[in-house]
Amino acid sequence: MVRRKAVSVFDTTVVEVETDTGVIGHGEVCPLGPFYLPAYANGVRAGITELGPHLIGENPLHLTQLNRRMDAALKGHAYVKSGIDNGLLGHPRQGHRPTGLRLARRAAMARTLASTRAISQESAEAMARRVAGYRAEGYRRFQLKVGADPLEDIERIHAVAAMLQPGDQLIADANTGWLMHDAMRVVRAVADVDVYIEQPCLTYEECLSIRRHCPHPFVLDEVIDSIDVLLRAAADRAMDVVNLKISKLGGLTKTKQARDLCVSLGVAMTLEDSWGGDIVTAAIAHLAHSTPPEFLFTATDFNSYVTVSIADGAPQRCNGRMAASTGPGLGITPRMNVLGKPVLEVT
């Protein structure tokens, strides 16, 4: 029996980083529930309470040193560090554009980013109908959520593929949901379909086994959580595309390192996060805009999926595409009337 997991309300944490000169930056961390990755919402806040005192007095411009400091003070828990790192990298720096994001600003003025639209699990017919609706909104890349009963998933992939038009792209994302024998059944049954297969199984070794028998372009996601694993996957030829999630890697600083390594290795990327709203989407847009276009497979406009806006100035979907803000830092201003009072402070 396949147990389906769903989240209807998301608990996000907005991190505010203030320097001794009064310059303020913001980051956001929103785990996709406690069962998706080794991360959960209350863990973000508990981890910040632990980390915060170790960062007081550090230079906010020395991002590599600060990340080493965080890693020394708290082993693992990359998602906790992500909000702090994003707040440091995305703060206005005395009103000037942050060095790390200057290329994103220039690129933002010249082009927009194609976004992928996720299609949640429903009947095959319902998921196929979703494609027409999302295409009318401008989307051309569709991430089909599968990873349930293999016969149902085969039907879903065929039904959605039949709705595609020239130029559309389809990704079947199992989110680790198949056992190896089920994954093999699916990839063989859809051999005639133009589809990407994403993270079919739970472990790296299982995914590699499927990859070696799979005729489709292959995407790794959940198992790529460090530079070490990324290098191993590249050496094993384990993927054609890799999904880099900002909080899974520990923030923009480390995700940029992974992104630059992928460019050197010739691996295309999906750039996104586990979940989030306006601030996460702003971080994704800047990272994507500073990426060579030929290596950017797609990005995700998460604030198009949520019902509450928490910041002004964030990227907004337009015809299935988005652009990074040209304002200082990440270009966003948190809506404090929505966020309310801080739940914790570290001074």
Contacts in CASP RR format, 6 or more apart in sequence:
PFRMAT RR
TARGET T0000
AUTHOR 0000-0000-0000
METHOD contacts of the structure
MODEL  1
MVRRKAVSVFDTTVVEVETDTGVIGHGEVCPLGPFYLPAYANGVRAGITE
LGPHLIGENPLHLTQLNRRMDAALKGHAYVKSGIDNGLLGHPRQGHRPTG
LRLARRAAMARTLASTRAISQESAEAMARRVAGYRAEGYRRFQLKVGADP
LEDIERIHAVAAMLQPGDQLIADANTGWLMHDAMRVVRAVADVDVYIEQP
CLTYEECLSIRRHCPHPFVLDEVIDSIDVLLRAAADRAMDVVNLKISKLG
GLTKTKQARDLCVSLGVAMTLEDSWGGDIVTAAIAHLAHSTPPEFLFTAT
DFNSYVTVSIADGAPQRCNGRMAASTGPGLGITPRMNVLGKPVLEVT
2 147 0 8 1.000
2 148 0 8 1.000
2 149 0 8 1.000
2 177 0 8 1.000
4 121 0 8 1.000
4 148 0 8 1.000
5 35 0 8 1.000
5 36 0 8 1.000
7 32 0 8 1.000
7 33 0 8 1.000
10 30 0 8 1.000
10 32 0 8 1.000
10 33 0 8 1.000
10 275 0 8 1.000
10 276 0 8 1.000
10 306 0 8 1.000
11 30 0 8 1.000
11 31 0 8 1.000
11 33 0 8 1.000
11 41 0 8 1.000
11 42 0 8 1.000
12 28 0 8 1.000
12 29 0 8 1.000
12 30 0 8 1.000
12 41 0 8 1.000
12 275 0 8 1.000
12 276 0 8 1.000
12 277 0 8 1.000
12 280 0 8 1.000
12 310 0 8 1.000
13 28 0 8 1.000
13 29 0 8 1.000
13 30 0 8 1.000
13 41 0 8 1.000
13 44 0 8 1.000
13 45 0 8 1.000
13 48 0 8 1.000
13 83 0 8 1.000
14 26 0 8 1.000
14 27 0 8 1.000
14 28 0 8 1.000
14 279 0 8 1.000
14 310 0 8 1.000
14 334 0 8 1.000
14 339 0 8 1.000
15 26 0 8 1.000
15 27 0 8 1.000
15 28 0 8 1.000
15 29 0 8 1.000
15 48 0 8 1.000
15 83 0 8 1.000
15 84 0 8 1.000
15 86 0 8 1.000
15 87 0 8 1.000
16 24 0 8 1.000
16 25 0 8 1.000
16 26 0 8 1.000
16 27 0 8 1.000
16 87 0 8 1.000
16 334 0 8 1.000
16 342 0 8 1.000
17 24 0 8 1.000
17 25 0 8 1.000
17 26 0 8 1.000
17 27 0 8 1.000
17 60 0 8 1.000
17 84 0 8 1.000
17 87 0 8 1.000
17 88 0 8 1.000
17 91 0 8 1.000
18 24 0 8 1.000
18 25 0 8 1.000
19 60 0 8 1.000
19 91 0 8 1.000
20 57 0 8 1.000
21 94 0 8 1.000
23 60 0 8 1.000
23 91 0 8 1.000
23 92 0 8 1.000
23 93 0 8 1.000
23 94 0 8 1.000
23 95 0 8 1.000
24 91 0 8 1.000
24 92 0 8 1.000
25 87 0 8 1.000
25 88 0 8 1.000
25 90 0 8 1.000
25 91 0 8 1.000
25 92 0 8 1.000
25 329 0 8 1.000
25 330 0 8 1.000
26 86 0 8 1.000
26 87 0 8 1.000
26 90 0 8 1.000
26 91 0 8 1.000
26 279 0 8 1.000
26 311 0 8 1.000
26 330 0 8 1.000
26 332 0 8 1.000
26 334 0 8 1.000
27 82 0 8 1.000
27 83 0 8 1.000
27 84 0 8 1.000
27 86 0 8 1.000
27 87 0 8 1.000
27 90 0 8 1.000
27 279 0 8 1.000
27 280 0 8 1.000
27 283 0 8 1.000
27 330 0 8 1.000
28 83 0 8 1.000
28 86 0 8 1.000
28 276 0 8 1.000
28 277 0 8 1.000
28 278 0 8 1.000
28 279 0 8 1.000
28 280 0 8 1.000
28 283 0 8 1.000
28 310 0 8 1.000
29 44 0 8 1.000
29 79 0 8 1.000
29 80 0 8 1.000
29 82 0 8 1.000
29 83 0 8 1.000
29 247 0 8 1.000
29 280 0 8 1.000
30 41 0 8 1.000
30 247 0 8 1.000
30 273 0 8 1.000
30 274 0 8 1.000
30 275 0 8 1.000
30 276 0 8 1.000
30 277 0 8 1.000
30 280 0 8 1.000
31 37 0 8 1.000
31 39 0 8 1.000
31 40 0 8 1.000
31 41 0 8 1.000
31 44 0 8 1.000
31 79 0 8 1.000
31 247 0 8 1.000
31 274 0 8 1.000
31 275 0 8 1.000
32 274 0 8 1.000
32 275 0 8 1.000
33 39 0 8 1.000
33 40 0 8 1.000
33 41 0 8 1.000
34 40 0 8 1.000
34 41 0 8 1.000
36 175 0 8 1.000
36 222 0 8 1.000
36 274 0 8 1.000
37 79 0 8 1.000
37 222 0 8 1.000
37 248 0 8 1.000
37 274 0 8 1.000
39 79 0 8 1.000
39 247 0 8 1.000
39 248 0 8 1.000
39 274 0 8 1.000
43 77 0 8 1.000
43 80 0 8 1.000
44 79 0 8 1.000
44 80 0 8 1.000
44 83 0 8 1.000
45 343 0 8 1.000
45 344 0 8 1.000
47 74 0 8 1.000
47 77 0 8 1.000
47 80 0 8 1.000
48 80 0 8 1.000
48 84 0 8 1.000
48 344 0 8 1.000
48 346 0 8 1.000
49 344 0 8 1.000
49 346 0 8 1.000
50 73 0 8 1.000
50 74 0 8 1.000
51 70 0 8 1.000
51 73 0 8 1.000
51 74 0 8 1.000
51 80 0 8 1.000
51 81 0 8 1.000
51 84 0 8 1.000
52 84 0 8 1.000
52 346 0 8 1.000
53 346 0 8 1.000
54 69 0 8 1.000
54 70 0 8 1.000
54 73 0 8 1.000
55 66 0 8 1.000
55 69 0 8 1.000
55 70 0 8 1.000
55 84 0 8 1.000
56 346 0 8 1.000
56 347 0 8 1.000
58 65 0 8 1.000
58 66 0 8 1.000
58 69 0 8 1.000
59 65 0 8 1.000
59 66 0 8 1.000
60 66 0 8 1.000
60 88 0 8 1.000
60 91 0 8 1.000
61 93 0 8 1.000
63 85 0 8 1.000
63 88 0 8 1.000
63 89 0 8 1.000
63 253 0 8 1.000
64 253 0 8 1.000
66 84 0 8 1.000
66 85 0 8 1.000
66 88 0 8 1.000
67 81 0 8 1.000
67 85 0 8 1.000
67 253 0 8 1.000
67 254 0 8 1.000
70 81 0 8 1.000
70 84 0 8 1.000
70 85 0 8 1.000
71 81 0 8 1.000
74 80 0 8 1.000
74 81 0 8 1.000
78 225 0 8 1.000
78 247 0 8 1.000
78 248 0 8 1.000
78 249 0 8 1.000
78 250 0 8 1.000
78 251 0 8 1.000
78 254 0 8 1.000
79 247 0 8 1.000
79 248 0 8 1.000
79 250 0 8 1.000
79 274 0 8 1.000
81 250 0 8 1.000
81 251 0 8 1.000
82 246 0 8 1.000
82 247 0 8 1.000
82 249 0 8 1.000
82 250 0 8 1.000
82 251 0 8 1.000
83 247 0 8 1.000
83 251 0 8 1.000
85 250 0 8 1.000
85 251 0 8 1.000
85 252 0 8 1.000
85 253 0 8 1.000
85 254 0 8 1.000
86 246 0 8 1.000
86 251 0 8 1.000
86 252 0 8 1.000
86 279 0 8 1.000
86 283 0 8 1.000
86 330 0 8 1.000
87 330 0 8 1.000
89 98 0 8 1.000
89 100 0 8 1.000
89 101 0 8 1.000
89 251 0 8 1.000
89 252 0 8 1.000
89 253 0 8 1.000
90 98 0 8 1.000
90 101 0 8 1.000
90 252 0 8 1.000
90 283 0 8 1.000
90 286 0 8 1.000
90 329 0 8 1.000
90 330 0 8 1.000
91 98 0 8 1.000
91 329 0 8 1.000
92 98 0 8 1.000
92 328 0 8 1.000
92 329 0 8 1.000
93 328 0 8 1.000
93 329 0 8 1.000
95 328 0 8 1.000
96 328 0 8 1.000
97 105 0 8 1.000
97 327 0 8 1.000
97 328 0 8 1.000
97 329 0 8 1.000
98 329 0 8 1.000
100 256 0 8 1.000
100 290 0 8 1.000
101 286 0 8 1.000
101 290 0 8 1.000
101 329 0 8 1.000
101 330 0 8 1.000
103 289 0 8 1.000
103 290 0 8 1.000
104 285 0 8 1.000
104 286 0 8 1.000
104 287 0 8 1.000
104 289 0 8 1.000
104 290 0 8 1.000
104 324 0 8 1.000
105 289 0 8 1.000
105 324 0 8 1.000
105 326 0 8 1.000
105 327 0 8 1.000
107 289 0 8 1.000
107 290 0 8 1.000
107 324 0 8 1.000
108 285 0 8 1.000
108 289 0 8 1.000
108 323 0 8 1.000
108 324 0 8 1.000
108 325 0 8 1.000
108 326 0 8 1.000
109 326 0 8 1.000
111 289 0 8 1.000
111 293 0 8 1.000
111 323 0 8 1.000
112 318 0 8 1.000
112 321 0 8 1.000
112 322 0 8 1.000
112 323 0 8 1.000
113 285 0 8 1.000
113 288 0 8 1.000
113 289 0 8 1.000
113 296 0 8 1.000
113 299 0 8 1.000
113 321 0 8 1.000
113 322 0 8 1.000
113 323 0 8 1.000
114 140 0 8 1.000
114 141 0 8 1.000
114 298 0 8 1.000
114 299 0 8 1.000
114 320 0 8 1.000
114 321 0 8 1.000
115 139 0 8 1.000
115 141 0 8 1.000
115 298 0 8 1.000
115 299 0 8 1.000
115 300 0 8 1.000
115 301 0 8 1.000
115 304 0 8 1.000
115 317 0 8 1.000
115 320 0 8 1.000
115 321 0 8 1.000
115 322 0 8 1.000
116 139 0 8 1.000
116 141 0 8 1.000
116 142 0 8 1.000
116 143 0 8 1.000
116 171 0 8 1.000
116 270 0 8 1.000
116 298 0 8 1.000
116 299 0 8 1.000
116 300 0 8 1.000
117 134 0 8 1.000
117 137 0 8 1.000
117 139 0 8 1.000
117 141 0 8 1.000
117 142 0 8 1.000
117 143 0 8 1.000
117 320 0 8 1.000
118 143 0 8 1.000
118 145 0 8 1.000
118 173 0 8 1.000
118 300 0 8 1.000
118 305 0 8 1.000
119 127 0 8 1.000
119 130 0 8 1.000
119 131 0 8 1.000
119 134 0 8 1.000
119 142 0 8 1.000
119 143 0 8 1.000
119 144 0 8 1.000
119 145 0 8 1.000
119 160 0 8 1.000
120 145 0 8 1.000
121 127 0 8 1.000
121 145 0 8 1.000
121 146 0 8 1.000
121 148 0 8 1.000
121 156 0 8 1.000
122 130 0 8 1.000
124 152 0 8 1.000
124 155 0 8 1.000
124 156 0 8 1.000
124 158 0 8 1.000
124 159 0 8 1.000
124 160 0 8 1.000
125 159 0 8 1.000
127 144 0 8 1.000
127 156 0 8 1.000
127 159 0 8 1.000
127 160 0 8 1.000
128 159 0 8 1.000
128 160 0 8 1.000
128 162 0 8 1.000
128 163 0 8 1.000
131 142 0 8 1.000
131 160 0 8 1.000
131 163 0 8 1.000
131 164 0 8 1.000
131 168 0 8 1.000
132 163 0 8 1.000
134 142 0 8 1.000
135 165 0 8 1.000
135 168 0 8 1.000
137 317 0 8 1.000
137 319 0 8 1.000
137 320 0 8 1.000
138 319 0 8 1.000
138 320 0 8 1.000
138 321 0 8 1.000
139 320 0 8 1.000
140 167 0 8 1.000
140 168 0 8 1.000
140 169 0 8 1.000
140 320 0 8 1.000
141 168 0 8 1.000
141 169 0 8 1.000
141 171 0 8 1.000
141 298 0 8 1.000
142 160 0 8 1.000
142 164 0 8 1.000
142 168 0 8 1.000
142 169 0 8 1.000
142 170 0 8 1.000
142 171 0 8 1.000
143 171 0 8 1.000
143 173 0 8 1.000
143 198 0 8 1.000
144 156 0 8 1.000
144 157 0 8 1.000
144 160 0 8 1.000
144 170 0 8 1.000
144 171 0 8 1.000
144 172 0 8 1.000
144 173 0 8 1.000
145 173 0 8 1.000
145 175 0 8 1.000
146 153 0 8 1.000
146 156 0 8 1.000
146 157 0 8 1.000
146 172 0 8 1.000
146 173 0 8 1.000
146 174 0 8 1.000
146 178 0 8 1.000
146 186 0 8 1.000
147 153 0 8 1.000
147 174 0 8 1.000
147 175 0 8 1.000
147 177 0 8 1.000
147 178 0 8 1.000
147 182 0 8 1.000
147 200 0 8 1.000
148 177 0 8 1.000
150 178 0 8 1.000
150 182 0 8 1.000
150 183 0 8 1.000
150 185 0 8 1.000
150 186 0 8 1.000
150 189 0 8 1.000
153 172 0 8 1.000
153 174 0 8 1.000
153 178 0 8 1.000
153 186 0 8 1.000
154 185 0 8 1.000
154 186 0 8 1.000
154 189 0 8 1.000
154 190 0 8 1.000
157 170 0 8 1.000
157 172 0 8 1.000
157 186 0 8 1.000
157 190 0 8 1.000
157 193 0 8 1.000
157 195 0 8 1.000
158 190 0 8 1.000
158 193 0 8 1.000
160 170 0 8 1.000
161 170 0 8 1.000
161 190 0 8 1.000
161 193 0 8 1.000
161 194 0 8 1.000
161 195 0 8 1.000
164 170 0 8 1.000
164 194 0 8 1.000
169 196 0 8 1.000
169 298 0 8 1.000
170 193 0 8 1.000
170 194 0 8 1.000
170 195 0 8 1.000
170 196 0 8 1.000
171 195 0 8 1.000
171 196 0 8 1.000
171 197 0 8 1.000
171 198 0 8 1.000
171 219 0 8 1.000
172 186 0 8 1.000
172 190 0 8 1.000
172 195 0 8 1.000
172 196 0 8 1.000
172 197 0 8 1.000
172 198 0 8 1.000
173 198 0 8 1.000
173 199 0 8 1.000
173 219 0 8 1.000
173 221 0 8 1.000
174 183 0 8 1.000
174 197 0 8 1.000
174 198 0 8 1.000
174 199 0 8 1.000
174 200 0 8 1.000
174 201 0 8 1.000
175 198 0 8 1.000
175 199 0 8 1.000
175 221 0 8 1.000
175 222 0 8 1.000
176 199 0 8 1.000
176 200 0 8 1.000
176 201 0 8 1.000
176 202 0 8 1.000
176 222 0 8 1.000
177 200 0 8 1.000
177 201 0 8 1.000
177 202 0 8 1.000
178 186 0 8 1.000
178 200 0 8 1.000
178 201 0 8 1.000
179 201 0 8 1.000
180 201 0 8 1.000
180 206 0 8 1.000
180 209 0 8 1.000
180 210 0 8 1.000
183 200 0 8 1.000
183 201 0 8 1.000
183 206 0 8 1.000
183 210 0 8 1.000
184 210 0 8 1.000
184 213 0 8 1.000
186 197 0 8 1.000
186 200 0 8 1.000
187 197 0 8 1.000
187 200 0 8 1.000
187 210 0 8 1.000
187 213 0 8 1.000
187 214 0 8 1.000
187 215 0 8 1.000
187 216 0 8 1.000
190 216 0 8 1.000
191 215 0 8 1.000
191 216 0 8 1.000
193 216 0 8 1.000
195 216 0 8 1.000
196 216 0 8 1.000
196 217 0 8 1.000
196 218 0 8 1.000
196 219 0 8 1.000
196 240 0 8 1.000
196 241 0 8 1.000
197 210 0 8 1.000
197 214 0 8 1.000
197 216 0 8 1.000
197 217 0 8 1.000
197 218 0 8 1.000
197 219 0 8 1.000
198 218 0 8 1.000
198 219 0 8 1.000
198 220 0 8 1.000
198 221 0 8 1.000
198 243 0 8 1.000
199 207 0 8 1.000
199 219 0 8 1.000
199 220 0 8 1.000
199 221 0 8 1.000
199 222 0 8 1.000
199 223 0 8 1.000
199 243 0 8 1.000
200 206 0 8 1.000
200 207 0 8 1.000
200 210 0 8 1.000
201 207 0 8 1.000
201 209 0 8 1.000
201 210 0 8 1.000
203 223 0 8 1.000
204 220 0 8 1.000
204 223 0 8 1.000
204 229 0 8 1.000
204 232 0 8 1.000
204 233 0 8 1.000
204 238 0 8 1.000
207 218 0 8 1.000
207 220 0 8 1.000
207 223 0 8 1.000
207 238 0 8 1.000
208 236 0 8 1.000
208 238 0 8 1.000
210 218 0 8 1.000
211 218 0 8 1.000
211 237 0 8 1.000
211 238 0 8 1.000
211 239 0 8 1.000
217 240 0 8 1.000
217 241 0 8 1.000
218 238 0 8 1.000
218 239 0 8 1.000
218 240 0 8 1.000
218 241 0 8 1.000
219 239 0 8 1.000
219 240 0 8 1.000
219 241 0 8 1.000
219 242 0 8 1.000
219 243 0 8 1.000
219 270 0 8 1.000
220 233 0 8 1.000
220 238 0 8 1.000
220 239 0 8 1.000
220 241 0 8 1.000
220 242 0 8 1.000
220 243 0 8 1.000
221 242 0 8 1.000
221 243 0 8 1.000
221 245 0 8 1.000
221 270 0 8 1.000
222 248 0 8 1.000
223 229 0 8 1.000
223 233 0 8 1.000
224 230 0 8 1.000
224 233 0 8 1.000
224 242 0 8 1.000
224 243 0 8 1.000
224 244 0 8 1.000
224 248 0 8 1.000
224 258 0 8 1.000
225 248 0 8 1.000
225 249 0 8 1.000
226 249 0 8 1.000
227 254 0 8 1.000
227 257 0 8 1.000
227 258 0 8 1.000
227 261 0 8 1.000
230 242 0 8 1.000
230 258 0 8 1.000
230 261 0 8 1.000
230 262 0 8 1.000
231 261 0 8 1.000
232 238 0 8 1.000
233 239 0 8 1.000
233 242 0 8 1.000
234 265 0 8 1.000
234 267 0 8 1.000
239 267 0 8 1.000
240 267 0 8 1.000
240 268 0 8 1.000
241 267 0 8 1.000
241 268 0 8 1.000
241 269 0 8 1.000
241 270 0 8 1.000
241 297 0 8 1.000
242 262 0 8 1.000
242 267 0 8 1.000
242 268 0 8 1.000
242 269 0 8 1.000
242 270 0 8 1.000
243 269 0 8 1.000
243 270 0 8 1.000
243 272 0 8 1.000
244 255 0 8 1.000
244 258 0 8 1.000
244 259 0 8 1.000
244 262 0 8 1.000
244 269 0 8 1.000
244 270 0 8 1.000
244 271 0 8 1.000
244 272 0 8 1.000
245 255 0 8 1.000
245 272 0 8 1.000
245 273 0 8 1.000
245 274 0 8 1.000
246 252 0 8 1.000
246 255 0 8 1.000
246 271 0 8 1.000
246 272 0 8 1.000
246 273 0 8 1.000
246 280 0 8 1.000
246 283 0 8 1.000
246 284 0 8 1.000
246 287 0 8 1.000
247 273 0 8 1.000
247 274 0 8 1.000
248 273 0 8 1.000
248 274 0 8 1.000
249 255 0 8 1.000
249 258 0 8 1.000
252 283 0 8 1.000
252 286 0 8 1.000
252 287 0 8 1.000
255 271 0 8 1.000
255 287 0 8 1.000
256 287 0 8 1.000
256 290 0 8 1.000
259 269 0 8 1.000
259 271 0 8 1.000
259 287 0 8 1.000
259 291 0 8 1.000
262 268 0 8 1.000
262 269 0 8 1.000
262 295 0 8 1.000
263 291 0 8 1.000
263 292 0 8 1.000
263 295 0 8 1.000
266 295 0 8 1.000
267 295 0 8 1.000
268 294 0 8 1.000
268 295 0 8 1.000
268 296 0 8 1.000
268 297 0 8 1.000
269 291 0 8 1.000
269 295 0 8 1.000
269 296 0 8 1.000
269 297 0 8 1.000
270 297 0 8 1.000
270 298 0 8 1.000
270 299 0 8 1.000
270 300 0 8 1.000
271 284 0 8 1.000
271 287 0 8 1.000
271 288 0 8 1.000
271 291 0 8 1.000
271 296 0 8 1.000
271 298 0 8 1.000
271 299 0 8 1.000
271 300 0 8 1.000
272 284 0 8 1.000
272 299 0 8 1.000
272 300 0 8 1.000
272 302 0 8 1.000
273 280 0 8 1.000
273 283 0 8 1.000
273 284 0 8 1.000
273 300 0 8 1.000
273 302 0 8 1.000
275 302 0 8 1.000
276 302 0 8 1.000
276 303 0 8 1.000
276 306 0 8 1.000
277 302 0 8 1.000
277 303 0 8 1.000
277 306 0 8 1.000
277 310 0 8 1.000
277 311 0 8 1.000
277 314 0 8 1.000
278 303 0 8 1.000
278 309 0 8 1.000
278 310 0 8 1.000
278 311 0 8 1.000
278 312 0 8 1.000
278 313 0 8 1.000
278 314 0 8 1.000
278 332 0 8 1.000
279 310 0 8 1.000
279 311 0 8 1.000
279 314 0 8 1.000
279 330 0 8 1.000
279 332 0 8 1.000
279 334 0 8 1.000
280 302 0 8 1.000
280 303 0 8 1.000
281 300 0 8 1.000
281 301 0 8 1.000
281 302 0 8 1.000
281 303 0 8 1.000
281 314 0 8 1.000
281 315 0 8 1.000
281 322 0 8 1.000
282 311 0 8 1.000
282 313 0 8 1.000
282 314 0 8 1.000
282 315 0 8 1.000
282 324 0 8 1.000
282 325 0 8 1.000
282 330 0 8 1.000
282 331 0 8 1.000
282 332 0 8 1.000
283 330 0 8 1.000
284 299 0 8 1.000
284 300 0 8 1.000
284 301 0 8 1.000
284 302 0 8 1.000
285 299 0 8 1.000
285 315 0 8 1.000
285 322 0 8 1.000
285 323 0 8 1.000
285 324 0 8 1.000
285 325 0 8 1.000
286 324 0 8 1.000
286 330 0 8 1.000
288 296 0 8 1.000
288 299 0 8 1.000
288 324 0 8 1.000
289 323 0 8 1.000
289 324 0 8 1.000
299 322 0 8 1.000
301 315 0 8 1.000
301 317 0 8 1.000
301 320 0 8 1.000
301 322 0 8 1.000
303 309 0 8 1.000
303 314 0 8 1.000
303 315 0 8 1.000
303 316 0 8 1.000
304 317 0 8 1.000
308 338 0 8 1.000
309 335 0 8 1.000
309 338 0 8 1.000
310 334 0 8 1.000
310 335 0 8 1.000
310 338 0 8 1.000
310 339 0 8 1.000
311 332 0 8 1.000
311 333 0 8 1.000
311 334 0 8 1.000
311 335 0 8 1.000
312 332 0 8 1.000
312 333 0 8 1.000
312 335 0 8 1.000
313 325 0 8 1.000
313 327 0 8 1.000
313 331 0 8 1.000
313 332 0 8 1.000
313 333 0 8 1.000
314 325 0 8 1.000
314 331 0 8 1.000
314 332 0 8 1.000
315 322 0 8 1.000
315 323 0 8 1.000
315 324 0 8 1.000
315 325 0 8 1.000
316 322 0 8 1.000
324 331 0 8 1.000
325 331 0 8 1.000
325 332 0 8 1.000
END
